[in-house]
């Protein structure tokens, strides 16, 4: 069963969204439904998946097991605000 939903959005947001859906060949309703489904249906944390970009970038930087990121960040801040 489908139900109508009324949303209040800025004119600019609506214009950009309409342009976007026309470019990708879908509807605003489909985009909003997909958004709500992703928020609520996939609520299980074990089913969480990162975007393809995040997956591609993960693992690029390899740090030593003993790397102390807090100390490194503190040193960075000390130098930045000297």
Secondary structure, DSSP 4 states (H G I P E B T S, - for coil): ----------HHHHHHHHHHHHHHT--HHHHHHHHHHHHHTT--GGG----HHHHHHTTSS---TT--HHHHHHHHHHHHT-
